């Protein structure tokens, strides 16, 4: 899902539009999953920071991807990763601090 959203963002940046096909965006889905509208620039900046986070802690980067791009709950992430929901919460808090600092 991360790659799909980023490809969409890059396409939006270039202002390319498909021939006579109906214009379909991911904004509606993104806005439904998240509390506030997600801008394309936000997603692209997040991708850059996630790459840096993955170099430090792969599981934290995966949790951010699952939450931000997949809309999974803590319990769903815990089951997918084979860890407890408490571990997911702890990793999410640490990743959130990393992201906040990096996106400043």
C-alpha positions in Angstrom: 0.0 0.0 0.0 2.9 2.3 0.8 4.2 2.1 -2.8 0.8 2.6 -4.3 0.2 5.8 -2.3 3.7 7.1 -3.1 3.3 6.4 -6.8 0.0 8.2 -6.6 1.7 11.2 -4.9 4.4 11.3 -7.5 1.9 11.2 -10.3 -0.1 14.0 -8.7 3.1 16.0 -8.4 3.7 15.7 -12.2 0.1 16.6 -12.9 -0.4 13.6 -15.2 -3.9 12.5 -16.0 -5.1 9.4 -17.8 -6.8 9.6 -21.2 -10.5 9.4 -21.2 -10.7 7.3 -18.0 -12.5 8.4 -15.0 -10.3 10.2 -12.5 -10.0 8.1 -9.3 -8.0 9.3 -6.3 -6.9 7.8 -3.0 -7.7 10.9 -1.1 -11.2 9.7 -0.2 -9.8 6.5 1.3 -7.0 8.3 3.1 -9.4 10.8 4.6 -11.7 8.0 5.8 -8.8 6.1 7.5 -7.2 9.1 9.2 -8.5 11.8 11.5 -7.4 14.6 9.2 -6.9 15.0 5.5 -3.5 13.6 4.4 -1.7 15.8 1.9 0.5 14.2 -0.8 3.5 16.1 0.4 3.0 14.7 3.9 3.1 11.1 2.5 6.2 11.8 0.5 8.0 13.4 3.4 6.9 10.4 5.6 8.4 8.0 3.1 11.8 9.7 3.3 11.7 9.6 7.1 10.5 5.9 7.2 13.5 4.9 5.1 15.8 6.4 7.8 13.7 4.8 10.6 14.0 1.4 8.9 17.8 1.7 9.1 17.5 2.2 12.8 14.6 -0.1 13.7 12.8 -2.2 11.0 9.9 -3.2 13.3 9.1 0.4 14.2 9.1 1.4 10.5 6.8 -1.6 9.8 4.4 -0.5 12.5 4.3 3.1 11.2 3.5 1.7 7.7 0.8 -0.6 9.0 -0.8 2.2 10.9 -0.4 5.1 8.5 -0.8 3.4 5.2 -2.8 0.3 6.2 -5.0 1.7 8.9 -4.5 -1.4 11.1 -5.3 -1.4 14.8 -2.7 -2.2 17.5 -4.2 -5.7 17.9 -4.1 -6.4 14.2 -0.5 -5.2 14.0 0.5 -7.3 17.0 -1.1 -10.4 15.4 0.6 -9.8 12.1 4.1 -9.2 13.7 3.8 -12.0 16.3 4.3 -9.6 19.3 2.0 -8.3 22.0 -0.1 -5.2 21.6 1.9 -3.6 24.4 5.1 -4.0 22.3 3.3 -2.4 19.4 2.2 0.5 21.6 5.8 1.0 22.9 7.3 0.8 19.4 4.6 3.2 18.1 5.5 5.8 20.7 9.2 5.5 20.0 8.6 5.7 16.3 6.3 8.7 16.7 9.0 10.5 18.6 11.5 9.7 15.9 9.1 10.9 13.2 8.2 14.1 15.0 11.8 15.0 15.4 12.7 14.1 11.8 9.8 16.0 10.3 10.4 19.2 12.2 
